[in-house]
Amino acid sequence: MARKQPFDLNYDQATKKHLRAIEAKYHSLIRAEIEEQLQFEPGKETRNRKPLRQPAPFEATWELCVGPDNCFRVLYAFDEEHREVQIQAIGVKEGNRLLVAGKDVEL
């Protein structure tokens, strides 16, 4: 059986700014989870990966929860035909609030 071609992971320019608002010790954890979770099946719903209600911020269509107590959110969209995942935002979930680069975002 042929192995599926992995998706290309592309990060929006703004995600660098979003990561700077998160403690540096979590950066490698977030990147590793993005690669593990989104490289092959970004559109498969799981406990930590869900479609977003539209309209969603940053034109994202999906949300990935990662980190200790799933406190980080990765907002993304993907193109099945071109096998690309576009990471559009990375934020911190605090209670009912999502903070992206230190600013409140409505989900």
N, C-alpha and C positions, 0 to 999 in steps of 0.2 A: 504494500500500500504506500503510495506517495505521500510524503510529508507536506503539510500545507505551508505555503509561503508565508513568512511572518509579515506583519504590518510594519510599515515605517512609522516611527514615533517622531513627530515634529512638535516643537515647543514654540508657542507664541513668544515674541520678544518680551512681553510684559511679565511672563512667568519668572524671569530672573528677579524682577522687583518683588514679586509675590514671595519668592523664596527668601529674600533678604529679611522679610518680616517674620520669618520662622527661625527658631534657634538652629544654628549650623549643624549641631549634632544629629538633627533629623534629616538633613538633606540627602544623605546617601540611602537612608531607609526609604524615603519617599521615591527616589529614582529607581531603586531596586524593585519596589512594589509596582511602580508604573510599568517597568519592563516585564515583570513576571505576569502581571494581570492583563495587560493590554496588547501584548505583542501577537497573540494568536487568536483570541476570541473577545474582542472589545465589545461586541454586541450581545454577548451571552449574559443574561441576568443572573446574578448570584446574590448571596447575602450582603456582600460589600460593593456590589456593582449594580446600579439601577438607572433606568431611563428617567430623565427629568420632565416635569410638567412644563409645557411650553406656554408662553415664552419664558425662556430661562436667561439668566445673565451670561454675558460673553458669547452668546450664540451657541452655548453648549447644549448637547442633547443627552449626555450621560454624566453620571457622578460615580466616582470611585472613592470609597472610604478606606483610609490606611492609617497606620501608626498606632501608638498606644491608645487603647480604648477607642480606636477609630476616630481620633480627634482631628485628622486632616482630611480635606476634601480636594479631589482632583476633578475638575470639570473638563469634559472633552467631547469631541465629536469625531466620527470616523466615516471614511468613504470605503465601502466594501469593494467597489469596482477597482479603485486605484490602490487599495490595500494601504491606506494611510490613516493614522490616528493623529488628530490635532489636539494637543494639550493646550487649553485656553486659559485656565486659571488654577491656582493652587492656594487653598486657604485653610484656616483653622476654625473648627466648629466649637463654639463656646455656648453651651445650652441651646437656645433657639436661634442663636446668631451665627452667621458665617462671616468671618473677617478675612478679607482678601487684601493684602498689603496694608493691613491696619484699618480698613474701611468696611463698614457694614454692607452686606450684599443680601438682597432678598431672593430666596429660592422659591 
